[in-house]
Amino acid sequence: MNKNFALAEFAKTLAGVYDNIEQSQKEPKDFARINIFFRPLPWHIFKGPGFYSEQCYDYAPWDPYRQGIHRLTTHEDTFVVENYGFTNPRRLAGAGRDPQIMNAIDSTNLTERCGCAMHFHRKEKGHYVGKVEPGKNCLVPRDGKLTYLVSEVEVDQENWISRDRGFDPNTDEQIWGSEHGLLRFKRIKSFSEEINEEWLDSKT
């Protein structure tokens, strides 16, 4: 499969808005309603394809509890979603809904979160499974303790299924994460029309 075609197919599958309203209404004691945004970045930020992501509770759309900037690459049969931290995340809050806010991104202030890239593999057309890169190097402080992240994602044209957990680096004991199983989201909007040849490999 042509590299750019495969990358475009994967990027179009990621690009969108996801909502777990069905799960949160069915099991309100166990699952809050959450929105996930995966929005294509302007090409110039990485001089290549990338995404801005944010997760927020439905009742606080302009106050995301997780934000990320991601460079999209491939390595053999693996799609790599690199993770970058950035200064002043409040300035980007809400960019999932309003792409104009992404103009505040300064590429010189991005810092790669080493060990925290997600590695995805194609299960079948339009269906991908990913997990954090091998090792225990994606370190996340939580409640005064340093933990390593285990993140799992399955995404297709209609669904986003995920689970994040944190473990003690010394004992491998789970410290945080969902006690009630996988988070199950439905795609409610697609940004696939923004994924084109220019976005993947601009010649300008």
C-alpha positions as CSV (number, residue, x, y, z in Angstrom):
1,M,0.0,0.0,0.0
2,N,1.3,3.5,-0.9
3,K,2.7,5.1,2.3
4,N,0.8,8.4,1.9
5,F,-2.4,6.5,1.1
6,A,-2.0,4.4,4.2
7,L,-1.2,7.4,6.4
8,A,-4.2,9.3,5.0
9,E,-6.5,6.4,5.7
10,F,-5.2,6.2,9.3
11,A,-5.4,10.0,9.8
12,K,-9.0,10.2,8.5
13,T,-10.0,7.4,10.9
14,L,-8.5,9.4,13.9
15,A,-9.8,12.8,12.8
16,G,-13.1,13.6,14.6
17,V,-15.1,14.2,17.7
18,Y,-16.1,11.3,20.0
19,D,-18.8,11.2,22.7
20,N,-19.5,8.4,25.3
21,I,-23.1,9.7,25.9
22,E,-24.6,6.2,25.5
23,Q,-22.3,4.6,28.1
24,S,-22.6,7.5,30.5
25,Q,-26.4,7.4,30.4
26,K,-26.5,3.6,30.8
27,E,-24.0,3.6,33.7
28,P,-24.0,7.1,35.1
29,K,-22.5,6.1,38.5
30,D,-19.5,4.6,36.8
31,F,-18.9,6.8,33.7
32,A,-18.9,10.5,33.3
33,R,-19.9,11.9,29.9
34,I,-16.7,12.9,28.1
35,N,-15.9,14.4,24.7
36,I,-12.7,13.6,22.8
37,F,-11.4,15.8,19.9
38,F,-8.8,14.8,17.4
39,R,-8.3,17.9,15.2
40,P,-5.8,18.1,12.3
41,L,-3.0,20.7,12.9
42,P,-1.9,23.2,10.4
43,W,0.8,21.6,8.3
44,H,3.5,24.3,9.1
45,I,3.7,23.3,12.8
46,F,5.6,20.1,12.2
47,K,6.2,20.6,8.5
48,G,4.2,17.4,8.2
49,P,1.0,15.9,9.5
50,G,-0.1,16.3,13.1
51,F,-3.1,16.6,15.4
52,Y,-4.3,18.6,18.4
53,S,-6.2,16.6,20.9
54,E,-8.2,17.4,24.0
55,Q,-10.5,15.6,26.3
56,C,-13.1,17.3,28.5
57,Y,-16.1,16.6,30.6
58,D,-19.3,17.4,28.7
59,Y,-20.3,19.9,31.4
60,A,-17.0,21.8,31.0
61,P,-16.3,22.1,27.3
62,W,-13.8,24.9,27.6
63,D,-11.9,23.4,30.5
64,P,-10.2,20.2,29.1
65,Y,-8.5,17.9,31.6
66,R,-6.2,16.5,28.9
67,Q,-4.6,18.2,25.9
68,G,-1.9,17.0,23.5
69,I,-0.1,17.9,20.3
70,H,0.9,15.0,18.2
71,R,3.2,14.4,15.2
72,L,2.1,11.6,12.9
73,T,4.7,9.3,11.4
74,T,5.1,5.8,10.1
75,H,7.8,3.1,10.8
76,E,7.4,0.0,8.7
77,D,3.9,-1.2,9.4
78,T,3.4,0.9,12.5
79,F,1.6,4.3,12.7
80,V,3.3,6.4,15.3
81,V,1.4,9.2,17.1
82,E,4.1,11.1,19.0
83,N,3.1,13.2,22.0
84,Y,4.3,16.7,22.7
85,G,3.9,19.0,25.7
86,F,3.6,22.7,25.4
87,T,3.6,25.9,27.5
88,N,0.5,27.7,28.6
89,P,-2.1,25.0,27.7
90,R,-4.9,27.4,28.8
91,R,-4.4,29.4,25.6
92,L,-5.3,26.3,23.5
93,A,-8.3,25.2,25.6
94,G,-11.3,24.8,23.3
95,A,-9.3,24.4,20.1
96,G,-11.1,21.1,19.5
97,R,-14.2,23.2,18.9
98,D,-12.6,26.3,17.5
99,P,-9.7,25.6,15.2
100,Q,-8.7,29.3,15.1
101,I,-7.4,28.9,18.6
102,M,-4.7,26.6,17.2
103,N,-3.0,29.7,15.7
104,A,-1.6,30.3,19.2
105,I,0.6,27.2,18.9
106,D,4.3,28.0,18.8
107,S,6.2,25.1,17.5
108,T,9.4,26.3,19.2
109,N,7.8,25.7,22.6
110,L,6.9,22.0,21.9
111,T,8.6,19.4,24.0
112,E,8.4,15.7,23.1
113,R,7.1,13.5,25.8
114,C,9.7,10.8,25.5
115,G,8.4,7.2,25.9
116,C,4.8,8.4,25.4
117,A,4.2,7.8,21.7
118,M,1.2,5.6,20.7
119,H,1.9,2.8,18.3
120,F,-1.0,1.8,16.1
121,H,-1.4,-1.2,13.7
122,R,-4.0,-1.7,11.1
123,K,-6.4,-4.6,12.0
124,E,-8.5,-4.2,8.9
125,K,-9.5,-1.4,6.6
126,G,-10.5,1.6,8.7
127,H,-9.9,-0.3,12.0
128,Y,-6.7,0.3,14.1
129,V,-5.4,-0.9,17.5
130,G,-2.8,1.1,19.4
131,K,-0.9,1.2,22.7
132,V,1.8,3.2,24.3
133,E,5.2,2.4,23.0
134,P,7.1,-0.5,24.6
135,G,8.8,0.0,27.9
136,K,7.7,1.7,31.1
137,N,9.0,5.1,30.2
138,C,5.8,7.3,29.9
139,L,5.9,8.6,33.4
140,V,2.9,10.4,34.9
141,P,2.8,12.0,38.4
142,R,-0.5,11.2,40.2
143,D,-1.3,12.1,43.8
144,G,2.3,12.6,44.7
145,K,3.4,9.3,43.1
146,L,5.3,8.7,39.9
147,T,3.5,6.1,37.7
148,Y,4.0,4.7,34.3
149,L,1.2,4.9,31.8
150,V,-0.4,2.0,30.0
151,S,-2.7,3.3,27.4
152,E,-4.8,1.3,24.9
153,V,-7.0,2.6,22.0
154,E,-9.1,0.9,19.4
155,V,-10.6,3.1,16.7
156,D,-12.6,2.6,13.6
157,Q,-15.0,4.7,11.4
158,E,-17.6,4.8,14.2
159,N,-16.0,4.0,17.5
160,W,-13.3,5.0,19.9
161,I,-12.6,2.5,22.7
162,S,-9.9,3.3,25.2
163,R,-8.4,2.7,28.7
164,D,-5.6,4.5,30.5
165,R,-4.1,3.1,33.7
166,G,-1.1,4.1,35.8
167,F,1.2,1.6,37.5
168,D,3.9,1.8,40.2
169,P,7.3,1.5,38.4
170,N,8.8,-0.6,41.1
171,T,5.9,-3.0,42.0
172,D,3.8,-2.8,38.8
173,E,0.8,-2.3,41.1
174,Q,-2.1,-0.3,39.4
175,I,-2.3,3.1,41.1
176,W,-5.0,4.8,39.0
177,G,-7.3,4.2,36.1
178,S,-10.8,3.1,35.3
179,E,-12.1,0.6,37.8
180,H,-15.2,-0.1,35.6
181,G,-13.6,-1.2,32.3
182,L,-13.2,0.4,28.9
183,L,-14.4,3.8,27.9
184,R,-16.7,3.5,24.8
185,F,-17.2,6.5,22.5
186,K,-19.1,7.0,19.3
187,R,-17.9,9.3,16.6
188,I,-20.3,12.3,16.3
189,K,-18.3,14.4,13.8
190,S,-15.5,13.7,11.3
191,F,-12.7,16.0,10.2
192,S,-11.6,13.7,7.4
193,E,-12.3,16.3,4.7
194,E,-9.2,18.2,6.1
195,I,-6.9,15.3,5.3
196,N,-5.5,15.7,1.8
197,E,-2.2,15.4,-0.1
198,E,-1.2,18.9,0.9
199,W,-1.8,18.2,4.6
200,L,0.3,15.0,4.3
201,D,3.2,16.3,2.3
202,S,3.0,20.0,1.4
203,K,5.4,21.3,-1.3
204,T,5.0,24.9,-0.3
